[in-house]
Amino acid sequence: MSAEINEEALASLAKKASEGDDKAMAELVEVIMPAAKAKAAKLNSDYARISDEDLVQEGMIGFLEAVKRYDSSKGVPFRAYAGLCIESRIISALRKNSNSKNIALTSAVSIDERAEEISGEDPAALVAGNDEAARLSEFIDESLSAFEKDVLNLRLEGFSYAVIAEKLGCDEKSVDNAVQRIRNKIKKR
């Protein structure tokens, strides 16, 4: 991300943008967009089944999530946090695309190896990611039932409601209800 703006100013812009300040959001987008484009190009260089423009859009969705969820009291710089959110969203899009039923097995690429390689490049992003992962893991352990955890894990692996229902020996409506409960618990968090 641009070095022209310091971390304190970025955090201030993020706070204003999360409170609905359109001008602050526009300034943040101007600063973040080059980084989103660079991350999309870098992550897509080995996979090239999704256009860079589509990955930039995915990255910007990650950026919007970062603006909404950023908490400066955690001590993580906004630049690192936003970078991690952008990267995570792009990697998720690549994973989803690589799980497509229409892609021949010979062209499948392991995103996990590339994700591990990339995560080691930015120590601040790694710290932010580890902290967020720990909070998420704690939330899952404390808030979700065993059935909801099973549904979540299978859903994160890319399985459809029908396949999850078959694997867990229940109907699709039970899976859908569990997903809705998980979403509601996450929103309340």
C-alpha positions as CSV (number, residue, x, y, z in Angstrom):
1,M,0.0,0.0,0.0
2,S,1.1,3.5,-0.5
3,A,3.9,4.8,1.7
4,E,2.7,8.3,1.2
5,I,0.2,8.2,4.0
6,N,1.2,7.2,7.5
7,E,-0.4,4.5,9.7
8,E,-2.1,7.0,12.0
9,A,-3.8,8.7,9.1
10,L,-4.8,5.4,7.6
11,A,-6.4,4.3,10.9
12,S,-8.2,7.6,11.2
13,L,-9.5,7.3,7.6
14,A,-10.6,3.8,8.3
15,K,-12.6,4.9,11.4
16,K,-14.3,7.7,9.5
17,A,-15.0,5.4,6.6
18,S,-16.6,2.8,8.9
19,E,-18.8,5.5,10.3
20,G,-20.1,6.3,6.8
21,D,-17.8,9.2,5.7
22,D,-17.8,8.8,1.9
23,K,-14.8,11.2,1.4
24,A,-12.7,9.1,3.8
25,M,-13.7,5.9,2.0
26,A,-12.8,7.4,-1.3
27,E,-9.3,8.4,0.0
28,L,-8.8,4.9,1.4
29,V,-9.8,3.3,-1.9
30,E,-7.3,5.5,-3.7
31,V,-4.6,4.4,-1.3
32,I,-5.5,0.7,-1.3
33,M,-6.5,0.1,-4.9
34,P,-2.8,-0.2,-6.2
35,A,-2.1,-2.7,-3.4
36,A,-5.2,-4.7,-4.3
37,K,-4.1,-4.8,-8.0
38,A,-0.6,-5.8,-7.1
39,K,-1.8,-8.6,-4.8
40,A,-4.3,-9.9,-7.4
41,A,-1.5,-10.0,-10.1
42,K,0.9,-11.6,-7.7
43,L,-1.5,-14.3,-6.5
44,N,-2.9,-14.9,-9.9
45,S,0.4,-15.2,-11.7
46,D,0.6,-19.0,-11.2
47,Y,-3.1,-19.8,-11.6
48,A,-4.5,-17.4,-14.3
49,R,-7.9,-19.0,-14.5
50,I,-9.5,-15.9,-13.0
51,S,-9.0,-12.4,-14.5
52,D,-6.9,-10.0,-12.5
53,E,-9.8,-7.6,-12.6
54,D,-12.1,-10.1,-10.9
55,L,-9.5,-10.8,-8.3
56,V,-9.1,-7.1,-7.7
57,Q,-12.8,-6.9,-7.1
58,E,-12.6,-9.8,-4.6
59,G,-9.7,-8.0,-2.9
60,M,-11.7,-4.8,-2.6
61,I,-14.5,-6.7,-1.0
62,G,-11.9,-7.9,1.5
63,F,-10.8,-4.3,1.9
64,L,-14.4,-3.2,2.7
65,E,-14.6,-6.0,5.3
66,A,-11.4,-4.7,6.8
67,V,-12.8,-1.1,7.0
68,K,-15.9,-2.4,8.7
69,R,-14.0,-4.7,11.2
70,Y,-10.8,-2.8,11.9
71,D,-10.1,-2.1,15.6
72,S,-7.1,0.1,16.2
73,S,-7.1,-0.9,19.9
74,K,-5.7,-4.3,18.9
75,G,-2.4,-2.7,18.0
76,V,-2.3,-4.0,14.4
77,P,-1.6,-1.4,11.7
78,F,-4.5,-0.8,9.3
79,R,-2.2,-1.3,6.3
80,A,-1.3,-4.8,7.5
81,Y,-4.8,-5.7,8.5
82,A,-6.3,-4.5,5.2
83,G,-3.5,-6.3,3.3
84,L,-4.3,-9.5,5.0
85,C,-8.1,-9.2,4.4
86,I,-7.5,-8.4,0.7
87,E,-5.1,-11.3,0.4
88,S,-7.5,-13.7,2.2
89,R,-10.4,-12.8,0.0
90,I,-8.4,-13.3,-3.2
91,I,-7.1,-16.6,-2.0
92,S,-10.6,-17.7,-1.1
93,A,-11.7,-16.8,-4.7
94,L,-8.8,-18.8,-6.1
95,R,-9.7,-21.7,-3.9
96,K,-13.3,-21.6,-4.9
97,N,-12.4,-21.5,-8.5
98,S,-10.0,-24.4,-8.2
99,N,-12.8,-26.5,-6.6
100,S,-15.0,-26.0,-9.7
101,K,-16.4,-29.2,-11.1
102,N,-15.7,-27.9,-14.6
103,I,-11.9,-27.9,-14.2
104,A,-9.9,-31.0,-15.3
105,L,-7.9,-32.5,-12.5
106,T,-4.8,-32.1,-14.5
107,S,-5.1,-28.3,-14.3
108,A,-5.8,-28.2,-10.6
109,V,-3.4,-26.2,-8.5
110,S,-2.7,-26.3,-4.8
111,I,-3.5,-22.8,-3.4
112,D,-2.5,-23.9,0.1
113,E,1.2,-24.1,-0.7
114,R,1.2,-20.6,-2.3
115,A,-0.8,-19.2,0.6
116,E,1.8,-20.5,3.1
117,E,4.5,-19.0,1.0
118,I,2.8,-15.6,0.8
119,S,1.8,-15.4,4.4
120,G,5.5,-15.5,5.4
121,E,6.3,-12.3,3.4
122,D,4.7,-9.7,5.7
123,P,5.3,-10.2,9.5
124,A,2.7,-7.6,10.4
125,A,0.1,-9.4,8.3
126,L,1.1,-12.7,9.8
127,V,0.7,-11.4,13.4
128,A,-2.7,-9.9,12.5
129,G,-3.7,-13.2,10.9
130,N,-2.6,-15.2,13.8
131,D,-4.5,-12.9,16.2
132,E,-7.6,-13.0,14.2
133,A,-7.4,-16.8,13.7
134,A,-7.0,-17.3,17.5
135,R,-10.1,-15.1,18.1
136,L,-12.1,-16.9,15.5
137,S,-11.1,-20.3,16.8
138,E,-12.1,-19.2,20.4
139,F,-15.4,-17.9,19.0
140,I,-16.1,-21.2,17.2
141,D,-15.2,-23.3,20.3
142,E,-17.3,-21.3,22.6
143,S,-20.3,-20.3,20.5
144,L,-21.0,-23.2,18.0
145,S,-22.6,-26.5,18.8
146,A,-20.8,-29.7,17.6
147,F,-23.3,-30.0,14.7
148,E,-22.7,-26.4,13.7
149,K,-18.9,-26.9,13.8
150,D,-19.3,-29.9,11.5
151,V,-21.5,-28.0,9.1
152,L,-19.1,-25.0,9.1
153,N,-16.0,-27.2,8.5
154,L,-17.7,-29.0,5.6
155,R,-19.0,-25.8,4.1
156,L,-15.5,-24.2,4.3
157,E,-14.3,-27.2,2.4
158,G,-16.7,-26.2,-0.4
159,F,-19.3,-28.9,0.0
160,S,-22.9,-28.2,-1.0
161,Y,-25.8,-28.4,1.4
162,A,-26.8,-31.7,-0.2
163,V,-23.4,-33.3,0.3
164,I,-23.1,-32.0,3.9
165,A,-26.6,-33.4,4.7
166,E,-25.5,-36.7,3.2
167,K,-22.2,-36.8,5.2
168,L,-23.9,-35.8,8.4
169,G,-27.0,-38.0,8.0
170,C,-29.5,-35.2,8.1
171,D,-31.7,-33.3,5.7
172,E,-30.7,-30.1,3.7
173,K,-33.0,-28.0,5.8
174,S,-31.1,-28.9,9.0
175,V,-27.9,-27.8,7.2
176,D,-29.4,-24.6,6.1
177,N,-30.7,-23.9,9.6
178,A,-27.3,-24.5,11.0
179,V,-25.7,-22.1,8.5
180,Q,-28.2,-19.4,9.4
181,R,-27.6,-19.9,13.1
182,I,-23.8,-19.6,12.5
183,R,-24.3,-16.4,10.5
184,N,-26.5,-14.9,13.2
185,K,-23.9,-15.8,15.9
186,I,-21.1,-14.2,13.8
187,K,-23.2,-11.1,13.3
188,K,-23.8,-10.8,17.0
189,R,-20.1,-11.2,17.6
